[in-house]
């Protein structure tokens, strides 16, 4: 009497099919993750730049630090750069006139380029 179950050949065929499907799906998955991180980066930069503009509109000067935006409640918290996965990697651009403050613009400190070839620091 033959036992119930799968033969070794049947298991190998199923594993081969699964491996083939994974080789098709995995590159698309990683592209999707990268596209999502870039989208979150653009959104975070827009939110922080809007907070800087509102701060300037209210006070007539730019903030002295990114933390001042959080302290004065223009931001709930400093967002994490989705590329570097750190809140400490933001690059602050000062205004042309240093008397106006320190934080004129914010850029990502991530190395590398976006999917369209632009450096992350130029977004």
N, CA, C and O atoms as CSV, one atom per row, in Angstrom:
chain,resi,resn,atom,element,x,y,z
A,1,UNK,N,N,0.827,-1.172,0.000
A,1,UNK,CA,C,0.000,0.000,0.000
A,1,UNK,C,C,0.879,1.245,0.000
A,1,UNK,O,O,1.840,1.352,0.762
A,2,UNK,N,N,0.536,2.153,-0.847
A,2,UNK,CA,C,1.330,3.363,-1.019
A,2,UNK,C,C,0.899,4.411,0.011
A,2,UNK,O,O,-0.296,4.583,0.250
A,3,UNK,N,N,1.870,5.120,0.627
A,3,UNK,CA,C,1.567,6.139,1.631
A,3,UNK,C,C,1.013,7.413,0.993
A,3,UNK,O,O,1.235,7.690,-0.185
A,4,UNK,N,N,0.303,8.160,1.791
A,4,UNK,CA,C,-0.250,9.418,1.309
A,4,UNK,C,C,0.823,10.500,1.376
A,4,UNK,O,O,1.676,10.485,2.263
A,5,UNK,N,N,0.774,11.438,0.433
A,5,UNK,CA,C,1.725,12.542,0.428
A,5,UNK,C,C,2.195,12.849,-0.974
A,5,UNK,O,O,1.703,12.287,-1.953
A,6,UNK,N,N,3.143,13.739,-1.053
A,6,UNK,CA,C,3.675,14.163,-2.340
A,6,UNK,C,C,5.007,13.475,-2.582
A,6,UNK,O,O,5.748,13.158,-1.652
A,7,UNK,N,N,5.286,13.256,-3.843
A,7,UNK,CA,C,6.584,12.681,-4.195
A,7,UNK,C,C,7.616,13.797,-4.245
A,7,UNK,O,O,7.273,14.979,-4.275
A,8,UNK,N,N,8.841,13.417,-4.252
A,8,UNK,CA,C,9.925,14.393,-4.318
A,8,UNK,C,C,9.851,15.186,-5.617
A,8,UNK,O,O,10.103,16.391,-5.608
A,9,UNK,N,N,9.523,14.565,-6.700
A,9,UNK,CA,C,9.412,15.241,-7.995
A,9,UNK,C,C,8.309,16.293,-7.945
A,9,UNK,O,O,8.495,17.404,-8.442
A,10,UNK,N,N,7.176,15.962,-7.358
A,10,UNK,CA,C,6.068,16.922,-7.264
A,10,UNK,C,C,6.482,18.136,-6.430
A,10,UNK,O,O,6.170,19.271,-6.792
A,11,UNK,N,N,7.166,17.911,-5.343
A,11,UNK,CA,C,7.628,19.016,-4.509
A,11,UNK,C,C,8.636,19.895,-5.253
A,11,UNK,O,O,8.588,21.120,-5.144
A,12,UNK,N,N,9.540,19.281,-6.000
A,12,UNK,CA,C,10.520,20.041,-6.772
A,12,UNK,C,C,9.847,20.878,-7.852
A,12,UNK,O,O,10.258,22.013,-8.091
A,13,UNK,N,N,8.831,20.345,-8.503
A,13,UNK,CA,C,8.106,21.098,-9.531
A,13,UNK,C,C,7.421,22.305,-8.912
A,13,UNK,O,O,7.489,23.401,-9.467
A,14,UNK,N,N,6.769,22.127,-7.779
A,14,UNK,CA,C,6.081,23.230,-7.109
A,14,UNK,C,C,7.095,24.285,-6.660
A,14,UNK,O,O,6.851,25.480,-6.830
A,15,UNK,N,N,8.208,23.869,-6.099
A,15,UNK,CA,C,9.238,24.813,-5.654
A,15,UNK,C,C,9.814,25.587,-6.847
A,15,UNK,O,O,10.104,26.777,-6.726
A,16,UNK,N,N,9.979,24.934,-7.975
A,16,UNK,CA,C,10.487,25.600,-9.177
A,16,UNK,C,C,9.498,26.649,-9.665
A,16,UNK,O,O,9.898,27.745,-10.059
A,17,UNK,N,N,8.223,26.324,-9.642
A,17,UNK,CA,C,7.200,27.288,-10.060
A,17,UNK,C,C,7.189,28.491,-9.117
A,17,UNK,O,O,7.119,29.632,-9.574
A,18,UNK,N,N,7.255,28.249,-7.826
A,18,UNK,CA,C,7.274,29.342,-6.847
A,18,UNK,C,C,8.509,30.217,-7.039
A,18,UNK,O,O,8.413,31.443,-6.984
A,19,UNK,N,N,9.660,29.601,-7.264
A,19,UNK,CA,C,10.898,30.364,-7.482
A,19,UNK,C,C,10.783,31.220,-8.737
A,19,UNK,O,O,11.233,32.366,-8.750
A,20,UNK,N,N,10.186,30.675,-9.786
A,20,UNK,CA,C,9.991,31.444,-11.014
A,20,UNK,C,C,9.091,32.649,-10.800
A,20,UNK,O,O,9.377,33.737,-11.298
A,21,UNK,N,N,8.017,32.462,-10.068
A,21,UNK,CA,C,7.113,33.579,-9.775
A,21,UNK,C,C,7.792,34.638,-8.916
A,21,UNK,O,O,7.567,35.831,-9.119
A,22,UNK,N,N,8.612,34.225,-7.968
A,22,UNK,CA,C,9.324,35.185,-7.123
A,22,UNK,C,C,10.330,36.011,-7.918
A,22,UNK,O,O,10.513,37.197,-7.643
A,23,UNK,N,N,10.981,35.394,-8.901
A,23,UNK,CA,C,11.945,36.157,-9.701
A,23,UNK,C,C,11.247,37.226,-10.529
A,23,UNK,O,O,11.867,38.225,-10.895
A,24,UNK,N,N,9.982,37.036,-10.827
A,24,UNK,CA,C,9.223,38.059,-11.543
A,24,UNK,C,C,8.689,39.140,-10.594
A,24,UNK,O,O,8.652,40.316,-10.956
A,25,UNK,N,N,8.285,38.752,-9.406
A,25,UNK,CA,C,7.624,39.682,-8.489
A,25,UNK,C,C,8.597,40.532,-7.661
A,25,UNK,O,O,8.296,41.692,-7.381
A,26,UNK,N,N,9.728,39.998,-7.273
A,26,UNK,CA,C,10.629,40.706,-6.359
A,26,UNK,C,C,11.158,42.020,-6.921
A,26,UNK,O,O,11.151,43.008,-6.187
A,27,UNK,N,N,11.615,42.106,-8.164
A,27,UNK,CA,C,12.088,43.409,-8.665
A,27,UNK,C,C,10.995,44.483,-8.635
A,27,UNK,O,O,11.274,45.641,-8.323
A,28,UNK,N,N,9.774,44.110,-8.952
A,28,UNK,CA,C,8.663,45.072,-8.911
A,28,UNK,C,C,8.404,45.514,-7.474
A,28,UNK,O,O,8.092,46.680,-7.232
A,29,UNK,N,N,8.528,44.611,-6.539
A,29,UNK,CA,C,8.318,44.946,-5.136
A,29,UNK,C,C,9.344,45.978,-4.673
A,29,UNK,O,O,8.984,46.962,-4.027
A,30,UNK,N,N,10.613,45.761,-4.998
A,30,UNK,CA,C,11.652,46.689,-4.568
A,30,UNK,C,C,11.521,48.035,-5.270
A,30,UNK,O,O,11.809,49.068,-4.666
A,31,UNK,N,N,11.092,48.049,-6.533
A,31,UNK,CA,C,10.844,49.317,-7.220
A,31,UNK,C,C,9.705,50.074,-6.541
A,31,UNK,O,O,9.761,51.296,-6.403
A,32,UNK,N,N,8.692,49.357,-6.125
A,32,UNK,CA,C,7.559,49.975,-5.445
A,32,UNK,C,C,7.998,50.592,-4.115
A,32,UNK,O,O,7.574,51.697,-3.776
A,33,UNK,N,N,8.834,49.893,-3.369
A,33,UNK,CA,C,9.345,50.412,-2.094
A,33,UNK,C,C,10.147,51.693,-2.338
A,33,UNK,O,O,9.980,52.673,-1.611
A,34,UNK,N,N,11.005,51.691,-3.344
A,34,UNK,CA,C,11.825,52.866,-3.647
A,34,UNK,C,C,10.939,54.045,-4.069
A,34,UNK,O,O,11.161,55.175,-3.634
A,35,UNK,N,N,9.952,53.784,-4.904
A,35,UNK,CA,C,9.037,54.833,-5.356
A,35,UNK,C,C,8.267,55.427,-4.163
A,35,UNK,O,O,8.055,56.638,-4.100
A,36,UNK,N,N,7.856,54.577,-3.233
A,36,UNK,CA,C,7.131,55.038,-2.050
A,36,UNK,C,C,8.017,55.905,-1.163
A,36,UNK,O,O,7.557,56.926,-0.651
A,37,UNK,N,N,9.259,55.526,-0.973
A,37,UNK,CA,C,10.179,56.333,-0.155
A,37,UNK,C,C,10.397,57.712,-0.761
A,37,UNK,O,O,10.429,58.712,-0.043
A,38,UNK,N,N,10.548,57.769,-2.087
A,38,UNK,CA,C,10.715,59.060,-2.749
A,38,UNK,C,C,9.468,59.921,-2.587
A,38,UNK,O,O,9.569,61.132,-2.390
A,39,UNK,N,N,8.317,59.311,-2.667
A,39,UNK,CA,C,7.061,60.047,-2.500
A,39,UNK,C,C,6.935,60.600,-1.080
A,39,UNK,O,O,6.526,61.746,-0.892
A,40,UNK,N,N,7.281,59.797,-0.096
A,40,UNK,CA,C,7.241,60.252,1.302
A,40,UNK,C,C,8.256,61.373,1.514
A,40,UNK,O,O,7.969,62.335,2.226
A,41,UNK,N,N,9.429,61.264,0.911
A,41,UNK,CA,C,10.448,62.311,1.033
A,41,UNK,C,C,9.922,63.629,0.478
A,41,UNK,O,O,10.054,64.671,1.121
A,42,UNK,N,N,9.329,63.589,-0.708
A,42,UNK,CA,C,8.781,64.813,-1.300
A,42,UNK,C,C,7.691,65.418,-0.406
A,42,UNK,O,O,7.636,66.634,-0.220
A,43,UNK,N,N,6.845,64.576,0.132
A,43,UNK,CA,C,5.765,65.050,0.999
A,43,UNK,C,C,6.312,65.671,2.288
A,43,UNK,O,O,5.853,66.733,2.708
A,44,UNK,N,N,7.283,65.015,2.910
A,44,UNK,CA,C,7.885,65.542,4.138
A,44,UNK,C,C,8.577,66.879,3.892
A,44,UNK,O,O,8.464,67.803,4.698
A,45,UNK,N,N,9.300,66.975,2.761
A,45,UNK,CA,C,9.967,68.235,2.443
A,45,UNK,C,C,8.947,69.350,2.227
A,45,UNK,O,O,9.157,70.475,2.680
A,46,UNK,N,N,7.854,69.051,1.544
A,46,UNK,CA,C,6.813,70.065,1.319
A,46,UNK,C,C,6.202,70.519,2.647
A,46,UNK,O,O,5.952,71.709,2.841
A,47,UNK,N,N,5.966,69.589,3.548
A,47,UNK,CA,C,5.393,69.925,4.858
A,47,UNK,C,C,6.352,70.792,5.668
A,47,UNK,O,O,5.935,71.783,6.269
A,48,UNK,N,N,7.629,70.426,5.689
A,48,UNK,CA,C,8.600,71.207,6.465
A,48,UNK,C,C,8.816,72.584,5.855
A,48,UNK,O,O,8.944,73.569,6.582
A,49,UNK,N,N,8.857,72.663,4.534
A,49,UNK,CA,C,9.027,73.965,3.889
A,49,UNK,C,C,7.813,74.862,4.141
A,49,UNK,O,O,7.951,76.072,4.318
A,50,UNK,N,N,6.635,74.259,4.155
A,50,UNK,CA,C,5.430,75.021,4.469
A,50,UNK,C,C,5.494,75.543,5.907
A,50,UNK,O,O,5.099,76.678,6.173
A,51,UNK,N,N,5.986,74.726,6.822
A,51,UNK,CA,C,6.123,75.153,8.219
A,51,UNK,C,C,7.123,76.300,8.341
A,51,UNK,O,O,6.895,77.234,9.110
A,52,UNK,N,N,8.219,76.245,7.601
A,52,UNK,CA,C,9.208,77.326,7.622
A,52,UNK,C,C,8.574,78.611,7.085
A,52,UNK,O,O,8.767,79.685,7.653
A,53,UNK,N,N,7.821,78.498,5.992
A,53,UNK,CA,C,7.160,79.681,5.429
A,53,UNK,C,C,6.147,80.282,6.401
A,53,UNK,O,O,6.067,81.504,6.526
A,54,UNK,N,N,5.385,79.453,7.081
A,54,UNK,CA,C,4.417,79.949,8.060
A,54,UNK,C,C,5.124,80.602,9.241
A,54,UNK,O,O,4.673,81.630,9.747
A,55,UNK,N,N,6.232,80.009,9.682
A,55,UNK,CA,C,7.014,80.585,10.772
A,55,UNK,C,C,7.503,81.976,10.368
A,55,UNK,O,O,7.392,82.927,11.141
A,56,UNK,N,N,8.038,82.087,9.165
A,56,UNK,CA,C,8.539,83.377,8.681
A,56,UNK,C,C,7.400,84.395,8.575
A,56,UNK,O,O,7.564,85.561,8.932
A,57,UNK,N,N,6.261,83.946,8.087
A,57,UNK,CA,C,5.103,84.831,7.956
A,57,UNK,C,C,4.633,85.342,9.318
A,57,UNK,O,O,4.228,86.497,9.442
A,58,UNK,N,N,4.687,84.493,10.326
A,58,UNK,CA,C,4.228,84.873,11.666
A,58,UNK,C,C,5.235,85.725,12.429
A,58,UNK,O,O,4.850,86.629,13.170
A,59,UNK,N,N,6.531,85.439,12.249
A,59,UNK,CA,C,7.541,86.085,13.085
A,59,UNK,C,C,8.425,87.094,12.350
A,59,UNK,O,O,9.081,87.915,12.992
A,60,UNK,N,N,8.453,87.046,11.033
A,60,UNK,CA,C,9.316,87.956,10.276
A,60,UNK,C,C,10.764,87.507,10.223
A,60,UNK,O,O,11.630,88.257,9.771
A,61,UNK,N,N,11.032,86.315,10.669
A,61,UNK,CA,C,12.388,85.746,10.621
A,61,UNK,C,C,12.272,84.241,10.409
A,61,UNK,O,O,11.204,83.654,10.582
A,62,UNK,N,N,13.386,83.633,10.035
A,62,UNK,CA,C,13.418,82.179,9.865
A,62,UNK,C,C,13.815,81.525,11.184
A,62,UNK,O,O,14.475,82.161,12.006
A,63,UNK,N,N,13.430,80.277,11.405
A,63,UNK,CA,C,13.783,79.615,12.677
A,63,UNK,C,C,15.293,79.458,12.835
A,63,UNK,O,O,16.044,79.401,11.861
A,64,UNK,N,N,15.703,79.392,14.083
A,64,UNK,CA,C,17.123,79.200,14.397
A,64,UNK,C,C,17.544,77.741,14.249
A,64,UNK,O,O,18.727,77.447,14.076
A,65,UNK,N,N,16.590,76.842,14.314
A,65,UNK,CA,C,16.878,75.412,14.163
A,65,UNK,C,C,15.602,74.704,13.749
A,65,UNK,O,O,14.509,75.264,13.832
A,66,UNK,N,N,15.751,73.480,13.306
A,66,UNK,CA,C,14.590,72.666,12.959
A,66,UNK,C,C,13.775,72.374,14.222
A,66,UNK,O,O,12.549,72.277,14.167
A,67,UNK,N,N,14.453,72.236,15.343
A,67,UNK,CA,C,13.766,71.945,16.593
A,67,UNK,C,C,12.854,73.087,17.015
A,67,UNK,O,O,11.847,72.854,17.685
A,68,UNK,N,N,13.187,74.316,16.637
A,68,UNK,CA,C,12.326,75.451,16.975
A,68,UNK,C,C,10.955,75.323,16.309
A,68,UNK,O,O,9.951,75.768,16.865
A,69,UNK,N,N,10.910,74.720,15.126
A,69,UNK,CA,C,9.619,74.486,14.474
A,69,UNK,C,C,8.759,73.522,15.292
A,69,UNK,O,O,7.534,73.646,15.327
A,70,UNK,N,N,9.407,72.568,15.943
A,70,UNK,CA,C,8.676,71.614,16.783
A,70,UNK,C,C,8.281,72.279,18.091
A,70,UNK,O,O,7.146,72.132,18.545
A,71,UNK,N,N,9.202,73.006,18.697
A,71,UNK,CA,C,8.937,73.667,19.975
A,71,UNK,C,C,7.795,74.671,19.854
A,71,UNK,O,O,6.953,74.772,20.746
A,72,UNK,N,N,7.770,75.407,18.758
A,72,UNK,CA,C,6.723,76.422,18.551
A,72,UNK,C,C,5.477,75.829,17.888
A,72,UNK,O,O,4.557,76.559,17.520
A,73,UNK,N,N,5.455,74.513,17.740
A,73,UNK,CA,C,4.298,73.748,17.246
A,73,UNK,C,C,3.924,74.017,15.783
A,73,UNK,O,O,2.751,73.950,15.416
A,74,UNK,N,N,4.915,74.318,14.963
A,74,UNK,CA,C,4.675,74.380,13.526
A,74,UNK,C,C,4.750,72.978,12.929
A,74,UNK,O,O,4.177,72.700,11.876
A,75,UNK,N,N,5.467,72.106,13.625
A,75,UNK,CA,C,5.524,70.678,13.300
A,75,UNK,C,C,5.279,69.903,14.587
A,75,UNK,O,O,5.691,70.337,15.663
A,76,UNK,N,N,4.616,68.765,14.482
A,76,UNK,CA,C,4.426,67.930,15.682
A,76,UNK,C,C,5.740,67.288,16.110
A,76,UNK,O,O,6.069,67.215,17.293
A,77,UNK,N,N,6.466,66.834,15.119
A,77,UNK,CA,C,7.797,66.279,15.380
A,77,UNK,C,C,8.584,66.382,14.092
A,77,UNK,O,O,8.016,66.526,13.010
A,78,UNK,N,N,9.883,66.307,14.219
A,78,UNK,CA,C,10.751,66.338,13.053
A,78,UNK,C,C,10.635,65.003,12.337
A,78,UNK,O,O,10.912,63.964,12.936
A,79,UNK,N,N,10.231,65.004,11.064
A,79,UNK,CA,C,10.056,63.722,10.384
A,79,UNK,C,C,11.387,63.013,10.131
A,79,UNK,O,O,12.451,63.630,10.092
A,80,UNK,N,N,11.286,61.727,9.965
A,80,UNK,CA,C,12.449,60.901,9.644
A,80,UNK,C,C,12.623,60.904,8.133
A,80,UNK,O,O,11.662,60.696,7.391
A,81,UNK,N,N,13.847,61.140,7.679
A,81,UNK,CA,C,14.136,61.063,6.246
A,81,UNK,C,C,13.942,59.610,5.822
A,81,UNK,O,O,14.643,58.735,6.331
A,82,UNK,N,N,13.018,59.323,4.911
A,82,UNK,CA,C,12.746,57.933,4.556
A,82,UNK,C,C,13.884,57.242,3.810
A,82,UNK,O,O,13.918,56.013,3.735
A,83,UNK,N,N,14.801,58.006,3.268
A,83,UNK,CA,C,15.929,57.402,2.547
A,83,UNK,C,C,17.024,57.006,3.525
A,83,UNK,O,O,17.545,55.893,3.457
A,84,UNK,N,N,17.380,57.917,4.441
A,84,UNK,CA,C,18.442,57.624,5.409
A,84,UNK,C,C,17.904,56.977,6.675
A,84,UNK,O,O,18.669,56.438,7.474
A,85,UNK,N,N,16.581,57.029,6.860
A,85,UNK,CA,C,15.908,56.491,8.039
A,85,UNK,C,C,16.418,57.139,9.328
A,85,UNK,O,O,16.575,56.476,10.353
A,86,UNK,N,N,16.673,58.459,9.254
A,86,UNK,CA,C,17.147,59.214,10.407
A,86,UNK,C,C,16.549,60.617,10.372
A,86,UNK,O,O,16.401,61.209,9.303
A,87,UNK,N,N,16.212,61.136,11.531
A,87,UNK,CA,C,15.714,62.513,11.611
A,87,UNK,C,C,16.863,63.516,11.716
A,87,UNK,O,O,16.632,64.724,11.676
A,88,UNK,N,N,18.084,63.031,11.848
A,88,UNK,CA,C,19.247,63.900,12.006
A,88,UNK,C,C,19.991,64.166,10.703
A,88,UNK,O,O,21.009,64.857,10.714
A,89,UNK,N,N,19.513,63.639,9.591
A,89,UNK,CA,C,20.253,63.762,8.340
A,89,UNK,C,C,19.764,64.903,7.454
A,89,UNK,O,O,20.272,65.079,6.346
A,90,UNK,N,N,18.780,65.685,7.925
A,90,UNK,CA,C,18.297,66.808,7.116
A,90,UNK,C,C,19.397,67.855,6.996
A,90,UNK,O,O,20.130,68.114,7.950
A,91,UNK,N,N,19.501,68.449,5.824
A,91,UNK,CA,C,20.488,69.496,5.572
A,91,UNK,C,C,19.749,70.830,5.559
A,91,UNK,O,O,18.784,71.013,4.816
A,92,UNK,N,N,20.214,71.754,6.388
A,92,UNK,CA,C,19.586,73.068,6.510
A,92,UNK,C,C,20.297,74.048,5.588
A,92,UNK,O,O,21.527,74.110,5.564
A,93,UNK,N,N,19.514,74.816,4.827
A,93,UNK,CA,C,20.049,75.858,3.953
A,93,UNK,C,C,19.712,77.201,4.594
A,93,UNK,O,O,18.550,77.491,4.879
A,94,UNK,N,N,20.733,78.008,4.815
A,94,UNK,CA,C,20.546,79.310,5.468
A,94,UNK,C,C,20.119,80.360,4.444
A,94,UNK,O,O,20.423,80.224,3.259
A,95,UNK,N,N,19.418,81.404,4.887
A,95,UNK,CA,C,19.045,82.481,3.959
A,95,UNK,C,C,20.265,83.304,3.565
A,95,UNK,O,O,21.312,83.219,4.206
A,96,UNK,N,N,20.128,84.097,2.516
A,96,UNK,CA,C,21.244,84.932,2.056
A,96,UNK,C,C,21.640,85.951,3.123
A,96,UNK,O,O,22.822,86.256,3.284
A,97,UNK,N,N,20.657,86.475,3.850
A,97,UNK,CA,C,20.923,87.433,4.920
A,97,UNK,C,C,20.924,86.689,6.259
A,97,UNK,O,O,19.864,86.262,6.717
A,98,UNK,N,N,22.081,86.526,6.890
A,98,UNK,CA,C,22.143,85.761,8.142
A,98,UNK,C,C,21.354,86.393,9.286
A,98,UNK,O,O,21.079,85.716,10.276
A,99,UNK,N,N,20.985,87.663,9.183
A,99,UNK,CA,C,20.211,88.320,10.237
A,99,UNK,C,C,18.776,87.807,10.295
A,99,UNK,O,O,18.084,87.997,11.295
A,100,UNK,N,N,18.328,87.150,9.214
A,100,UNK,CA,C,16.946,86.679,9.151
A,100,UNK,C,C,16.732,85.329,9.830
A,100,UNK,O,O,15.588,84.906,10.000
A,101,UNK,N,N,17.783,84.660,10.213
A,101,UNK,CA,C,17.653,83.360,10.857
A,101,UNK,C,C,18.583,82.333,10.252
A,101,UNK,O,O,19.556,82.678,9.581
A,102,UNK,N,N,18.281,81.063,10.493
A,102,UNK,CA,C,19.185,79.989,10.069
A,102,UNK,C,C,18.533,79.044,9.060
A,102,UNK,O,O,19.176,78.642,8.091
A,103,UNK,N,N,17.272,78.686,9.273
A,103,UNK,CA,C,16.621,77.652,8.458
A,103,UNK,C,C,15.773,78.312,7.386
A,103,UNK,O,O,14.625,78.681,7.632
A,104,UNK,N,N,16.344,78.461,6.191
A,104,UNK,CA,C,15.614,79.017,5.050
A,104,UNK,C,C,14.988,77.900,4.210
A,104,UNK,O,O,13.883,78.047,3.687
A,105,UNK,N,N,15.698,76.803,4.092
A,105,UNK,CA,C,15.220,75.660,3.312
A,105,UNK,C,C,15.770,74.382,3.928
A,105,UNK,O,O,16.752,74.408,4.670
A,106,UNK,N,N,15.127,73.268,3.611
A,106,UNK,CA,C,15.536,71.958,4.110
A,106,UNK,C,C,15.722,71.031,2.918
A,106,UNK,O,O,14.934,71.040,1.972
A,107,UNK,N,N,16.775,70.235,2.983
A,107,UNK,CA,C,17.045,69.253,1.925
A,107,UNK,C,C,17.392,67.916,2.571
A,107,UNK,O,O,17.755,67.850,3.745
A,108,UNK,N,N,17.276,66.880,1.797
A,108,UNK,CA,C,17.640,65.551,2.292
A,108,UNK,C,C,19.151,65.409,2.282
A,108,UNK,O,O,19.821,65.888,1.368
A,109,UNK,N,N,19.679,64.758,3.290
A,109,UNK,CA,C,21.113,64.495,3.353
A,109,UNK,C,C,21.484,63.145,2.792
A,109,UNK,O,O,22.616,62.692,2.960
A,110,UNK,N,N,20.541,62.492,2.124
A,110,UNK,CA,C,20.780,61.155,1.584
A,110,UNK,C,C,21.705,61.204,0.372
A,110,UNK,O,O,21.611,62.096,-0.471
A,111,UNK,N,N,22.585,60.239,0.310
A,111,UNK,CA,C,23.437,60.087,-0.868
A,111,UNK,C,C,22.652,59.335,-1.931
A,111,UNK,O,O,21.715,58.600,-1.620
A,112,UNK,N,N,23.030,59.520,-3.157
A,112,UNK,CA,C,22.376,58.784,-4.234
A,112,UNK,C,C,21.409,59.652,-5.016
A,112,UNK,O,O,21.297,60.856,-4.787
A,113,UNK,N,N,20.716,59.013,-5.941
A,113,UNK,CA,C,19.814,59.736,-6.826
A,113,UNK,C,C,18.435,59.088,-6.835
A,113,UNK,O,O,18.267,57.925,-6.470
A,114,UNK,N,N,17.462,59.875,-7.263
A,114,UNK,CA,C,16.095,59.378,-7.397
A,114,UNK,C,C,16.004,58.496,-8.639
A,114,UNK,O,O,16.977,58.345,-9.379
A,115,UNK,N,N,14.844,57.925,-8.855
A,115,UNK,CA,C,14.650,57.066,-10.017
A,115,UNK,C,C,14.786,57.848,-11.314
A,115,UNK,O,O,15.139,57.269,-12.341
A,116,UNK,N,N,14.513,59.161,-11.292
A,116,UNK,CA,C,14.652,59.959,-12.510
A,116,UNK,C,C,16.030,60.590,-12.653
A,116,UNK,O,O,16.247,61.386,-13.566
A,117,UNK,N,N,16.972,60.249,-11.763
A,117,UNK,CA,C,18.370,60.661,-11.913
A,117,UNK,C,C,18.772,61.903,-11.142
A,117,UNK,O,O,19.943,62.279,-11.177
A,118,UNK,N,N,17.855,62.554,-10.449
A,118,UNK,CA,C,18.210,63.744,-9.674
A,118,UNK,C,C,18.751,63.338,-8.307
A,118,UNK,O,O,18.265,62.372,-7.719
A,119,UNK,N,N,19.743,64.055,-7.793
A,119,UNK,CA,C,20.229,63.760,-6.439
A,119,UNK,C,C,19.126,64.024,-5.412
A,119,UNK,O,O,18.318,64.936,-5.587
A,120,UNK,N,N,19.094,63.232,-4.349
A,120,UNK,CA,C,18.096,63.417,-3.296
A,120,UNK,C,C,18.186,64.811,-2.687
A,120,UNK,O,O,17.170,65.378,-2.284
A,121,UNK,N,N,19.377,65.361,-2.617
A,121,UNK,CA,C,19.570,66.677,-2.027
A,121,UNK,C,C,19.034,67.821,-2.859
A,121,UNK,O,O,19.035,68.962,-2.397
A,122,UNK,N,N,18.575,67.553,-4.075
A,122,UNK,CA,C,18.030,68.617,-4.923
A,122,UNK,C,C,16.517,68.610,-4.990
A,122,UNK,O,O,15.932,69.401,-5.730
A,123,UNK,N,N,15.865,67.732,-4.233
A,123,UNK,CA,C,14.400,67.694,-4.275
A,123,UNK,C,C,13.807,68.883,-3.565
A,123,UNK,O,O,12.585,69.017,-3.500
